[in-house]
Amino acid sequence: MHGNRDTQEKLPSLRELGPDLLDLSFGQRFFSLALPFLWCAGYFVFALRDWWWPAIFALVALSFVTYGSVSHDLVHRNLGLPRWVNDVLLCVIELLALRSGHAYQAAHLHHHARFPHDDDVEAIRASRSLLGAFVEGFVGQVRIWIWAVRNAPTVRGWVIGEGIVIVAMVAVALVVATPVFAVYVALLVMGSWIIPLVTSYLPHDPHGNNALAQTRAFRGVLASLLALEHLYHLEHHLYPAVPHHHWATLANRLDPHFERAGVKVVRFWF
């Protein structure tokens, strides 16, 4: 659980909330892991037929189900997979989106341990201001990769190898005559620019005086629709072992405890 001792004493343990929050069926695992490959394949099917609007939508979906969803669970090893399988899938799935999965893992786990300290490479710059979040978008993935090479020796080989593959993928896209590959690379790179805004600036408040105030709790039908039931950042910080499939259930079970603890809830109209 993330946070200081006083905060932890106000909230139930994960065992008290329900061990079912950790359980996933074979179908849930398989479907989640298949989605990135299906969306990637969908892009090429549509793009090769010059159906550009569905092709663009496929890449938006690919970005969503990787960084904020499936890859995020792989980062936390929440899918119950053997370690080597988890590592390979984290590498391959994030490479589909032109990102280093193990750099993401190193920086994100460090974020959980250190936010809001100044050495939090994932969030500290983007969480300070809206302008900072936009600016960070252009350099965030490179900054995280460099940080991981320097500070994550246990996965340094993965990070360097993934970086080489990404450079090679971009190079291929530049030299291949068809625009399909160039558009793929361009859209995914531009899509990564909003990551600091969505994952750092919007959900965090570095000026909060404890773990319950440093990450925002979002509720309401509109918020759920906009985030496709993924806007539960406070719940995730408190219970990072829970896979994304159960975040909404976790939030419902935490609501009475949040109310007693005086957590301020952000709602978008309804």
ABEGO torsion letter per residue (X at the ends): XBEBAAAAAABBBAAAAEAAAABBBAAAAAAAAAAAAAAAAAAAAAAAAGBAAAAAAAAAAAAAABAABAAAAAAAGAAGBBAAAAAAAAAAAAAAAGBBAAAAAAAAAAAAAAOABAABAAAAAAAABAAAAAAAAAAAAAAAAAAAAAABAAAAAAAAAAAAAAAAAAAAAAABABAAAAAAAAAAAAAAAAAAAAAAAAABBAABABAAAABBBBBEAAAAAAAGGABBAAAAAABAABBAAAAAAAAAAAAAAAAAAGBBBBBBGX
